[in-house]
Amino acid sequence: MNKTSTANSSSKESLQPLFWLLAGYALFFWALACRKYNVMNSNSGDASAILNAFWYTIHGKFFFVYFNGISHFGIHVTPAILVCLPFFWLAPSMYTLLFMQSLVLAASGWPFYLVARQTLENKRAAYFMTIGYLFFPTVVTNHVNQIH
């Protein structure tokens, strides 16, 4: 085994705790978002508009929102939500959208960690900075407050 392959395998192994952290984080906050949605304690106006837009899209009208009478993109330019469309087509539910939102927010910890590791030149500090970012109140609120 050469030196390069040894270095690559050791760097992959050292990132495993980060992946477990991100997976657990996504599942935990998805559960919280589902709980908040179940008890009808969410910003239901935005949630219903997004759910309505996804439903119309899989039924032939591209992100049409009934109560606005136009496409969602006529109100908000949010092309990032297109990532959720294939998953919503497979499982058309608000829970699917909440899961995708938590997954994307958790996945944002990966590039954050890479930038922090390169900038700080310290893996431990980069882990703590990533945890700090993921638990920053604005990021946490985006999990459970509304779909955007």
BADOGU-327608 format. One record per atom (N, C-alpha, C): atom name; residue in three letters; x, y, z; residue number from 1. Coordinates in steps of 0.001 Angstrom, whole numbers, plus 500000, padded with zeros to 6 digits. Atoms other than C-alpha are relative to their C-alpha. Layout:
BEGIN
{'CA', 'Ala', {X, Y, Z}, NUM}
...
This chain:
BEGIN
{'N', 'Met', {500841, 498832, 500000}, 1}
{'CA', 'Met', {500000, 500000, 500000}, 1}
{'C', 'Met', {500890, 501236, 500000}, 1}
{'N', 'Asn', {499149, 498823, 500069}, 2}
{'CA', 'Asn', {501488, 503328, 498980}, 2}
{'C', 'Asn', {499535, 501068, 500988}, 2}
{'N', 'Lys', {500257, 498956, 499012}, 3}
{'CA', 'Lys', {501575, 506474, 501052}, 3}
{'C', 'Lys', {498705, 500775, 499702}, 3}
{'N', 'Thr', {501193, 499242, 500387}, 4}
{'CA', 'Thr', {498795, 508216, 499078}, 4}
{'C', 'Thr', {498724, 499273, 500391}, 4}
{'N', 'Ser', {501216, 500747, 499671}, 5}
{'CA', 'Ser', {496233, 505438, 499512}, 5}
{'C', 'Ser', {499809, 499901, 501509}, 5}
{'N', 'Thr', {500101, 500023, 498545}, 6}
{'CA', 'Thr', {497031, 505245, 503235}, 6}
{'C', 'Thr', {499448, 501331, 500519}, 6}
{'N', 'Ala', {500475, 498682, 499580}, 7}
{'CA', 'Ala', {496487, 508986, 503610}, 7}
{'C', 'Ala', {498530, 500178, 499652}, 7}
{'N', 'Asn', {501400, 499877, 500398}, 8}
{'CA', 'Asn', {493208, 508830, 501671}, 8}
{'C', 'Asn', {499088, 499176, 500894}, 8}
{'N', 'Ser', {500857, 500843, 499175}, 9}
{'CA', 'Ser', {491844, 505929, 503710}, 9}
{'C', 'Ser', {499900, 500537, 501424}, 9}
{'N', 'Ser', {500069, 499460, 498646}, 10}
{'CA', 'Ser', {492764, 507583, 507007}, 10}
{'C', 'Ser', {499151, 501266, 500043}, 10}
{'N', 'Ser', {500835, 498799, 499993}, 11}
{'CA', 'Ser', {491097, 510861, 505970}, 11}
{'C', 'Ser', {498529, 499637, 499874}, 11}
{'N', 'Lys', {501387, 500447, 500096}, 12}
{'CA', 'Lys', {487909, 508993, 505015}, 12}
{'C', 'Lys', {499497, 499488, 501348}, 12}
{'N', 'Glu', {500392, 500533, 498698}, 13}
{'CA', 'Glu', {487849, 507216, 508366}, 13}
{'C', 'Glu', {499788, 501125, 501013}, 13}
{'N', 'Ser', {500117, 498925, 499023}, 14}
{'CA', 'Ser', {488335, 510463, 510275}, 14}
{'C', 'Ser', {498749, 500843, 499786}, 14}
{'N', 'Leu', {501212, 499229, 500264}, 15}
{'CA', 'Leu', {485271, 512005, 508613}, 15}
{'C', 'Leu', {498729, 499248, 500374}, 15}
{'N', 'Gln', {501179, 500781, 499631}, 16}
{'CA', 'Gln', {482952, 509225, 509722}, 16}
{'C', 'Gln', {499212, 500611, 501160}, 16}
{'N', 'Pro', {500779, 499364, 498928}, 17}
{'CA', 'Pro', {482028, 510964, 513006}, 17}
{'C', 'Pro', {499196, 501210, 499507}, 17}
{'N', 'Leu', {500728, 498863, 500555}, 18}
{'CA', 'Leu', {481054, 514052, 510996}, 18}
{'C', 'Leu', {498751, 499537, 499262}, 18}
{'N', 'Phe', {501167, 500520, 500721}, 19}
{'CA', 'Phe', {478759, 512009, 508765}, 19}
{'C', 'Phe', {498932, 499494, 500967}, 19}
{'N', 'Trp', {500965, 500465, 498995}, 20}
{'CA', 'Trp', {477131, 510377, 511802}, 20}
{'C', 'Trp', {499336, 501179, 500704}, 20}
{'N', 'Leu', {500547, 498797, 499391}, 21}
{'CA', 'Leu', {476712, 513783, 513407}, 21}
{'C', 'Leu', {498954, 500636, 499085}, 21}
{'N', 'Leu', {500924, 499374, 500947}, 22}
{'CA', 'Leu', {475073, 515181, 510271}, 22}
{'C', 'Leu', {498738, 499160, 499806}, 22}
{'N', 'Ala', {501170, 500879, 500152}, 23}
{'CA', 'Ala', {472788, 512144, 509874}, 23}
{'C', 'Ala', {499093, 500079, 501220}, 23}
{'N', 'Gly', {500789, 499895, 498773}, 24}
{'CA', 'Gly', {471680, 512252, 513509}, 24}
{'C', 'Gly', {499339, 501357, 500133}, 24}
{'N', 'Tyr', {500525, 498634, 499968}, 25}
{'CA', 'Tyr', {471219, 516000, 513301}, 25}
{'C', 'Tyr', {498782, 500122, 499082}, 25}
{'N', 'Ala', {501107, 499919, 500965}, 26}
{'CA', 'Ala', {469019, 515695, 510191}, 26}
{'C', 'Ala', {498773, 499252, 500514}, 26}
{'N', 'Leu', {501134, 500784, 499501}, 27}
{'CA', 'Leu', {466854, 512967, 511729}, 27}
{'C', 'Leu', {499348, 500647, 501219}, 27}
{'N', 'Phe', {500534, 499365, 498797}, 28}
{'CA', 'Phe', {466487, 514761, 515053}, 28}
{'C', 'Phe', {499153, 501222, 499645}, 28}
{'N', 'Phe', {500741, 498789, 500326}, 29}
{'CA', 'Phe', {465431, 518054, 513516}, 29}
{'C', 'Phe', {498826, 499729, 499061}, 29}
{'N', 'Trp', {501166, 500405, 500796}, 30}
{'CA', 'Trp', {463171, 516315, 510997}, 30}
{'C', 'Trp', {498878, 499553, 500949}, 30}
{'N', 'Ala', {501007, 500433, 499015}, 31}
{'CA', 'Ala', {461405, 514683, 513956}, 31}
{'C', 'Ala', {499376, 501203, 500702}, 31}
{'N', 'Leu', {500539, 498799, 499370}, 32}
{'CA', 'Leu', {461051, 518078, 515637}, 32}
{'C', 'Leu', {499074, 500762, 499045}, 32}
{'N', 'Ala', {500833, 499302, 500988}, 33}
{'CA', 'Ala', {459689, 519644, 512434}, 33}
{'C', 'Ala', {498683, 499263, 499793}, 33}
{'N', 'Cys', {501230, 500794, 500137}, 34}
{'CA', 'Cys', {457198, 516778, 512042}, 34}
{'C', 'Cys', {499105, 500186, 501214}, 34}
{'N', 'Arg', {500781, 499802, 498767}, 35}
{'CA', 'Arg', {456113, 517191, 515653}, 35}
{'C', 'Arg', {499306, 501355, 499983}, 35}
{'N', 'Lys', {500580, 498662, 500053}, 36}
{'CA', 'Lys', {455578, 520899, 515198}, 36}
{'C', 'Lys', {498883, 500053, 498960}, 36}
{'N', 'Tyr', {501029, 500036, 501040}, 37}
{'CA', 'Tyr', {453638, 520268, 511984}, 37}
{'C', 'Tyr', {498773, 499217, 500485}, 37}
{'N', 'Asn', {501106, 500829, 499511}, 38}
{'CA', 'Asn', {451523, 517546, 513659}, 38}
{'C', 'Asn', {499096, 500722, 500996}, 38}
{'N', 'Val', {500806, 499282, 499014}, 39}
{'CA', 'Val', {450397, 519833, 516453}, 39}
{'C', 'Val', {499511, 501348, 499468}, 39}
{'N', 'Met', {500462, 498791, 500704}, 40}
{'CA', 'Met', {449603, 522566, 513906}, 40}
{'C', 'Met', {500553, 501270, 500623}, 40}
{'N', 'Asn', {499328, 498853, 499414}, 41}
{'CA', 'Asn', {452116, 524947, 515404}, 41}
{'C', 'Asn', {501096, 500492, 499059}, 41}
{'N', 'Ser', {499014, 499551, 500965}, 42}
{'CA', 'Ser', {453867, 525961, 512225}, 42}
{'C', 'Ser', {499439, 501180, 499221}, 42}
{'N', 'Asn', {500435, 498907, 500855}, 43}
{'CA', 'Asn', {453703, 528818, 509789}, 43}
{'C', 'Asn', {499232, 499375, 498843}, 43}
{'N', 'Ser', {500782, 500815, 500931}, 44}
{'CA', 'Ser', {450893, 527046, 507943}, 44}
{'C', 'Ser', {499727, 500691, 498673}, 44}
{'N', 'Gly', {500212, 499315, 501267}, 45}
{'CA', 'Gly', {450461, 529735, 505296}, 45}
{'C', 'Gly', {501071, 499657, 498985}, 45}
{'N', 'Asp', {498910, 500349, 500898}, 46}
{'CA', 'Asp', {453880, 529164, 503778}, 46}
{'C', 'Asp', {500023, 498506, 499713}, 46}
{'N', 'Ala', {499984, 501456, 500187}, 47}
{'CA', 'Ala', {453685, 525413, 504333}, 47}
{'C', 'Ala', {498921, 499574, 499022}, 47}
{'N', 'Ser', {501084, 500387, 500908}, 48}
{'CA', 'Ser', {450340, 525163, 502565}, 48}
{'C', 'Ser', {500283, 500481, 498585}, 48}
{'N', 'Ala', {499661, 499498, 501338}, 49}
{'CA', 'Ala', {451565, 527325, 499655}, 49}
{'C', 'Ala', {501027, 499094, 499328}, 49}
{'N', 'Ile', {498964, 500870, 500575}, 50}
{'CA', 'Ile', {454646, 525155, 499149}, 50}
{'C', 'Ile', {499435, 498623, 499690}, 50}
{'N', 'Leu', {500610, 501310, 500240}, 51}
{'CA', 'Leu', {452703, 521912, 499525}, 51}
{'C', 'Leu', {499081, 500050, 498792}, 51}
{'N', 'Asn', {500897, 499793, 501129}, 52}
{'CA', 'Asn', {450107, 523220, 497081}, 52}
{'C', 'Asn', {500789, 500084, 498687}, 52}
{'N', 'Ala', {499175, 499844, 501202}, 53}
{'CA', 'Ala', {452827, 524192, 494579}, 53}
{'C', 'Ala', {500601, 498668, 499565}, 53}
{'N', 'Phe', {499457, 501310, 500339}, 54}
{'CA', 'Phe', {454458, 520758, 494756}, 54}
{'C', 'Phe', {498908, 499079, 499460}, 54}
{'N', 'Trp', {501099, 500855, 500444}, 55}
{'CA', 'Trp', {451104, 519007, 494384}, 55}
{'C', 'Trp', {499608, 500345, 498570}, 55}
{'N', 'Tyr', {500354, 499591, 501363}, 56}
{'CA', 'Tyr', {450210, 521040, 491309}, 56}
{'C', 'Tyr', {501094, 499629, 499003}, 56}
{'N', 'Thr', {498899, 500335, 500908}, 57}
{'CA', 'Thr', {453659, 520406, 489807}, 57}
{'C', 'Thr', {499938, 498542, 499571}, 57}
{'N', 'Ile', {500054, 501408, 500394}, 58}
{'CA', 'Ile', {453313, 516624, 489923}, 58}
{'C', 'Ile', {498697, 499663, 499277}, 58}
{'N', 'His', {501247, 500187, 500738}, 59}
{'CA', 'His', {449825, 517071, 488426}, 59}
{'C', 'His', {499919, 500894, 498767}, 59}
{'N', 'Gly', {499945, 499330, 501290}, 60}
{'CA', 'Gly', {450932, 519177, 485452}, 60}
{'C', 'Gly', {500083, 501510, 499967}, 60}
{'N', 'Lys', {499890, 498537, 499989}, 61}
{'CA', 'Lys', {450997, 522840, 486529}, 61}
{'C', 'Lys', {501231, 500376, 500821}, 61}
{'N', 'Phe', {498704, 499775, 499381}, 62}
{'CA', 'Phe', {454544, 523935, 487304}, 62}
{'C', 'Phe', {499936, 501003, 501149}, 62}
{'N', 'Phe', {499953, 499243, 498744}, 63}
{'CA', 'Phe', {454618, 525198, 490912}, 63}
{'C', 'Phe', {498899, 501062, 500093}, 63}
{'N', 'Phe', {501169, 499124, 499919}, 64}
{'CA', 'Phe', {451192, 526790, 490575}, 64}
{'C', 'Phe', {499477, 500002, 501429}, 64}
{'N', 'Val', {500584, 499857, 498666}, 65}
{'CA', 'Val', {449768, 528127, 493837}, 65}
{'C', 'Val', {498581, 500539, 499814}, 65}
{'N', 'Tyr', {501406, 499713, 500261}, 66}
{'CA', 'Tyr', {445982, 528144, 493754}, 66}
{'C', 'Tyr', {499555, 501339, 500564}, 66}
{'N', 'Phe', {500542, 498787, 499381}, 67}
{'CA', 'Phe', {445287, 530946, 496201}, 67}
{'C', 'Phe', {500722, 501273, 499571}, 67}
{'N', 'Asn', {499347, 498829, 500587}, 68}
{'CA', 'Asn', {447792, 533275, 494489}, 68}
{'C', 'Asn', {499673, 500128, 498516}, 68}
{'N', 'Gly', {500345, 500004, 501407}, 69}
{'CA', 'Gly', {446748, 532280, 490982}, 69}
{'C', 'Gly', {501178, 500055, 499041}, 69}
{'N', 'Ile', {498807, 499994, 500852}, 70}
{'CA', 'Ile', {450333, 532210, 489695}, 70}
{'C', 'Ile', {500987, 498960, 500516}, 70}
{'N', 'Ser', {498940, 500924, 499581}, 71}
{'CA', 'Ser', {453472, 530095, 489919}, 71}
{'C', 'Ser', {500681, 500531, 501261}, 71}
{'N', 'His', {499237, 499631, 498802}, 72}
{'CA', 'His', {455357, 530067, 493202}, 72}
{'C', 'His', {501213, 500836, 499627}, 72}
{'N', 'Phe', {498818, 499269, 500436}, 73}
{'CA', 'Phe', {458343, 531352, 491239}, 73}
{'C', 'Phe', {499679, 501425, 499573}, 73}
{'N', 'Gly', {500395, 498623, 500244}, 74}
{'CA', 'Gly', {456350, 534481, 490401}, 74}
{'C', 'Gly', {500034, 500833, 501270}, 74}
{'N', 'Ile', {499975, 499324, 498704}, 75}
{'CA', 'Ile', {456442, 535330, 494113}, 75}
{'C', 'Ile', {501395, 499909, 500625}, 75}
{'N', 'His', {498670, 500256, 499438}, 76}
{'CA', 'His', {459725, 533756, 495295}, 76}
{'C', 'His', {500838, 499279, 498951}, 76}
{'N', 'Val', {499090, 500699, 500898}, 77}
{'CA', 'Val', {462657, 532830, 493097}, 77}
{'C', 'Val', {500855, 499080, 500866}, 77}
{'N', 'Thr', {499325, 500978, 499138}, 78}
{'CA', 'Thr', {463735, 529679, 494932}, 78}
{'C', 'Thr', {500245, 498709, 499220}, 78}
{'N', 'Pro', {499780, 501209, 500795}, 79}
{'CA', 'Pro', {465114, 527199, 492384}, 79}
{'C', 'Pro', {500570, 498835, 500799}, 79}
{'N', 'Ala', {499439, 501077, 499183}, 80}
{'CA', 'Ala', {466783, 525204, 495174}, 80}
{'C', 'Ala', {498936, 498984, 500411}, 80}
{'N', 'Ile', {501043, 500936, 499593}, 81}
{'CA', 'Ile', {463413, 523670, 496054}, 81}
{'C', 'Ile', {499733, 498937, 498932}, 81}
{'N', 'Leu', {500177, 501000, 501054}, 82}
{'CA', 'Leu', {463494, 521808, 492731}, 82}
{'C', 'Leu', {500685, 498682, 500353}, 82}
{'N', 'Val', {499316, 501214, 499540}, 83}
{'CA', 'Val', {465843, 519320, 494428}, 83}
{'C', 'Val', {499009, 499042, 500650}, 83}
{'N', 'Cys', {500986, 500813, 499281}, 84}
{'CA', 'Cys', {462861, 518091, 496447}, 84}
{'C', 'Cys', {498969, 499354, 499091}, 84}
{'N', 'Leu', {501080, 500453, 500872}, 85}
{'CA', 'Leu', {460612, 517492, 493455}, 85}
{'C', 'Leu', {499990, 498496, 499732}, 85}
{'N', 'Pro', {500066, 501450, 500235}, 86}
{'CA', 'Pro', {461648, 513884, 492600}, 86}
{'C', 'Pro', {499599, 499209, 501249}, 86}
{'N', 'Phe', {500349, 500686, 498758}, 87}
{'CA', 'Phe', {461319, 512874, 496245}, 87}
{'C', 'Phe', {498522, 500200, 500335}, 87}
{'N', 'Phe', {501420, 499744, 499783}, 88}
{'CA', 'Phe', {457915, 514527, 496532}, 88}
{'C', 'Phe', {499156, 499182, 499027}, 88}
{'N', 'Trp', {500729, 500814, 500983}, 89}
{'CA', 'Trp', {456832, 512718, 493363}, 89}
{'C', 'Trp', {499903, 498553, 500487}, 89}
{'N', 'Leu', {500009, 501368, 499466}, 90}
{'CA', 'Leu', {457780, 509396, 495022}, 90}
{'C', 'Leu', {499125, 499878, 501243}, 90}
{'N', 'Ala', {500767, 500029, 498748}, 91}
{'CA', 'Ala', {456188, 510235, 498391}, 91}
{'C', 'Ala', {499396, 501384, 500215}, 91}
{'N', 'Pro', {500585, 498659, 499901}, 92}
{'CA', 'Pro', {453845, 513240, 498081}, 92}
{'C', 'Pro', {499419, 500282, 501389}, 92}
{'N', 'Ser', {500401, 499719, 498626}, 93}
{'CA', 'Ser', {453668, 514440, 501660}, 93}
{'C', 'Ser', {500783, 501198, 500525}, 93}
{'N', 'Met', {499297, 498906, 499336}, 94}
{'CA', 'Met', {454559, 517423, 503772}, 94}
{'C', 'Met', {501216, 499471, 500756}, 94}
{'N', 'Tyr', {498884, 500600, 499263}, 95}
{'CA', 'Tyr', {456792, 515063, 505755}, 95}
{'C', 'Tyr', {501216, 499792, 499101}, 95}
{'N', 'Thr', {498906, 500130, 500961}, 96}
{'CA', 'Thr', {458859, 514452, 502618}, 96}
{'C', 'Thr', {500715, 501335, 499850}, 96}
{'N', 'Leu', {499397, 498672, 500131}, 97}
{'CA', 'Leu', {459409, 518184, 502221}, 97}
{'C', 'Leu', {500753, 500394, 501267}, 97}
{'N', 'Leu', {499310, 499712, 498738}, 98}
{'CA', 'Leu', {460299, 518550, 505894}, 98}
{'C', 'Leu', {501297, 499200, 500117}, 98}
{'N', 'Phe', {498792, 500825, 499958}, 99}
{'CA', 'Phe', {462756, 515661, 505611}, 99}
{'C', 'Phe', {501072, 500558, 499074}, 99}
{'N', 'Met', {499027, 499466, 500947}, 100}
{'CA', 'Met', {464406, 517118, 502524}, 100}
{'C', 'Met', {500607, 501306, 500521}, 100}
{'N', 'Gln', {499478, 498755, 499440}, 101}
{'CA', 'Gln', {464715, 520496, 504233}, 101}
{'C', 'Gln', {501033, 499715, 501085}, 101}
{'N', 'Ser', {499045, 500348, 498946}, 102}
{'CA', 'Ser', {466405, 518925, 507267}, 102}
{'C', 'Ser', {501251, 499361, 499425}, 102}
{'N', 'Leu', {498852, 500638, 500637}, 103}
{'CA', 'Leu', {468645, 516833, 505034}, 103}
{'C', 'Leu', {500913, 501030, 499350}, 103}
{'N', 'Val', {499200, 498965, 500663}, 104}
{'CA', 'Val', {469786, 519855, 503017}, 104}
{'C', 'Val', {500696, 500888, 501030}, 104}
{'N', 'Leu', {499368, 499183, 498961}, 105}
{'CA', 'Leu', {470400, 521929, 506141}, 105}
{'C', 'Leu', {501141, 499246, 500685}, 105}
{'N', 'Ala', {498928, 500799, 499385}, 106}
{'CA', 'Ala', {472395, 519097, 507704}, 106}
{'C', 'Ala', {501180, 499861, 499039}, 106}
{'N', 'Ala', {498929, 500149, 500998}, 107}
{'CA', 'Ala', {474356, 518607, 504473}, 107}
{'C', 'Ala', {500830, 501271, 499870}, 107}
{'N', 'Ser', {499230, 498755, 500069}, 108}
{'CA', 'Ser', {475384, 522266, 504622}, 108}
{'C', 'Ser', {501134, 500006, 501028}, 108}
{'N', 'Gly', {498920, 500122, 499041}, 109}
{'CA', 'Gly', {477532, 521259, 507583}, 109}
{'C', 'Gly', {501276, 499430, 499391}, 109}
{'N', 'Trp', {498834, 500613, 500657}, 110}
{'CA', 'Trp', {479841, 519305, 505261}, 110}
{'C', 'Trp', {500915, 501067, 499386}, 110}
{'N', 'Pro', {499085, 498980, 500510}, 111}
{'CA', 'Pro', {481196, 522269, 503235}, 111}
{'C', 'Pro', {500452, 500981, 501082}, 111}
{'N', 'Phe', {499600, 499126, 498898}, 112}
{'CA', 'Phe', {481177, 524376, 506393}, 112}
{'C', 'Phe', {501210, 499398, 500717}, 112}
{'N', 'Tyr', {498889, 500678, 499331}, 113}
{'CA', 'Tyr', {483429, 521788, 508046}, 113}
{'C', 'Tyr', {501277, 500082, 499161}, 113}
{'N', 'Leu', {498812, 499976, 500862}, 114}
{'CA', 'Leu', {485771, 521656, 505048}, 114}
{'C', 'Leu', {500664, 501374, 499986}, 114}
{'N', 'Val', {499460, 498640, 499978}, 115}
{'CA', 'Val', {486167, 525429, 504982}, 115}
{'C', 'Val', {500633, 500292, 501361}, 115}
{'N', 'Ala', {499465, 499759, 498656}, 116}
{'CA', 'Ala', {486655, 525570, 508763}, 116}
{'C', 'Ala', {501304, 499230, 500215}, 116}
{'N', 'Arg', {498783, 500795, 499831}, 117}
{'CA', 'Arg', {489229, 522768, 508663}, 117}
{'C', 'Arg', {501169, 500617, 499252}, 117}
{'N', 'Gln', {498932, 499389, 500782}, 118}
{'CA', 'Gln', {491208, 524478, 505927}, 118}
{'C', 'Gln', {500423, 501347, 500600}, 118}
{'N', 'Thr', {499704, 498676, 499454}, 119}
{'CA', 'Thr', {490969, 527915, 507545}, 119}
{'C', 'Thr', {500691, 499905, 501358}, 119}
{'N', 'Leu', {499466, 500101, 498645}, 120}
{'CA', 'Leu', {491661, 526875, 511133}, 120}
{'C', 'Leu', {501197, 499066, 500108}, 120}
{'N', 'Glu', {498934, 501004, 500014}, 121}
{'CA', 'Glu', {494055, 524042, 510252}, 121}
{'C', 'Glu', {499985, 499151, 501269}, 121}
{'N', 'Asn', {500161, 500795, 498795}, 122}
{'CA', 'Asn', {492661, 522112, 513207}, 122}
{'C', 'Asn', {498664, 499267, 499890}, 122}
{'N', 'Lys', {501224, 500789, 500188}, 123}
{'CA', 'Lys', {490145, 519250, 512846}, 123}
{'C', 'Lys', {499036, 500139, 501162}, 123}
{'N', 'Arg', {500865, 499896, 498818}, 124}
{'CA', 'Arg', {488831, 519475, 516392}, 124}
{'C', 'Arg', {499263, 501346, 500022}, 124}
{'N', 'Ala', {500635, 498674, 500037}, 125}
{'CA', 'Ala', {488185, 523212, 516123}, 125}
{'C', 'Ala', {498977, 500065, 498872}, 125}
{'N', 'Ala', {500942, 500008, 501119}, 126}
{'CA', 'Ala', {486515, 522625, 512737}, 126}
{'C', 'Ala', {498724, 499246, 500375}, 126}
{'N', 'Tyr', {501188, 500722, 499524}, 127}
{'CA', 'Tyr', {484168, 520050, 514327}, 127}
{'C', 'Tyr', {499147, 500895, 500914}, 127}
{'N', 'Phe', {500749, 499134, 499082}, 128}
{'CA', 'Phe', {483221, 522490, 517089}, 128}
{'C', 'Phe', {499363, 501184, 499266}, 128}
{'N', 'Met', {500575, 498908, 500793}, 129}
{'CA', 'Met', {482705, 525318, 514593}, 129}
{'C', 'Met', {498792, 499503, 499205}, 129}
{'N', 'Thr', {501117, 500571, 500747}, 130}
{'CA', 'Thr', {480466, 523041, 512513}, 130}
{'C', 'Thr', {498807, 499770, 500912}, 130}
{'N', 'Ile', {501083, 500196, 499029}, 131}
{'CA', 'Ile', {478435, 522099, 515571}, 131}
{'C', 'Ile', {499395, 501356, 500374}, 131}
{'N', 'Gly', {500492, 498658, 499699}, 132}
{'CA', 'Gly', {478178, 525787, 516444}, 132}
{'C', 'Gly', {499145, 500554, 498873}, 132}
{'N', 'Tyr', {500786, 499554, 501159}, 133}
{'CA', 'Tyr', {476965, 526558, 512937}, 133}
{'C', 'Tyr', {498653, 499277, 499944}, 133}
{'N', 'Leu', {501235, 500778, 500113}, 134}
{'CA', 'Leu', {474401, 523735, 512924}, 134}
{'C', 'Leu', {498994, 500339, 501099}, 134}
{'N', 'Phe', {500897, 499656, 498898}, 135}
{'CA', 'Phe', {472994, 524806, 516289}, 135}
{'C', 'Phe', {499805, 501508, 500163}, 135}
{'N', 'Phe', {500249, 498563, 499998}, 136}
{'CA', 'Phe', {473011, 528514, 515479}, 136}
{'C', 'Phe', {498489, 500203, 499909}, 136}
{'N', 'Pro', {501465, 499881, 499946}, 137}
{'CA', 'Pro', {469458, 529707, 516251}, 137}
{'C', 'Pro', {499315, 500202, 498648}, 137}
{'N', 'Thr', {500614, 499789, 501308}, 138}
{'CA', 'Thr', {468756, 530874, 512695}, 138}
{'C', 'Thr', {499930, 498704, 499200}, 138}
{'N', 'Val', {499987, 501269, 500725}, 139}
{'CA', 'Val', {469747, 527502, 511229}, 139}
{'C', 'Val', {498999, 499038, 500623}, 139}
{'N', 'Val', {500947, 500874, 499302}, 140}
{'CA', 'Val', {467766, 525581, 513852}, 140}
{'C', 'Val', {498569, 500408, 499680}, 140}
{'N', 'Thr', {501351, 499509, 500288}, 141}
{'CA', 'Thr', {464725, 527767, 513262}, 141}
{'C', 'Thr', {499561, 499622, 498599}, 141}
{'N', 'Asn', {500357, 500365, 501373}, 142}
{'CA', 'Asn', {464845, 527011, 509544}, 142}
{'C', 'Asn', {499536, 498548, 499884}, 142}
{'N', 'His', {500484, 501381, 500000}, 143}
{'CA', 'His', {464303, 523336, 510351}, 143}
{'C', 'His', {498523, 499929, 500373}, 143}
{'N', 'Val', {501320, 500219, 499390}, 144}
{'CA', 'Val', {461151, 523761, 512357}, 144}
{'C', 'Val', {498983, 501103, 499756}, 144}
{'N', 'Asn', {500904, 498878, 500133}, 145}
{'CA', 'Asn', {459643, 527106, 511445}, 145}
{'C', 'Asn', {499122, 499904, 498761}, 145}
{'N', 'Gln', {500757, 500020, 501237}, 146}
{'CA', 'Gln', {458600, 526782, 507807}, 146}
{'C', 'Gln', {500820, 499360, 498894}, 146}
{'N', 'Ile', {499303, 500551, 501180}, 147}
{'CA', 'Ile', {459482, 525348, 504419}, 147}
{'C', 'Ile', {500482, 501167, 499156}, 147}
{'N', 'His', {499425, 499004, 500913}, 148}
{'CA', 'His', {461839, 527551, 502424}, 148}
{'C', 'His', {501252, 499451, 499417}, 148}
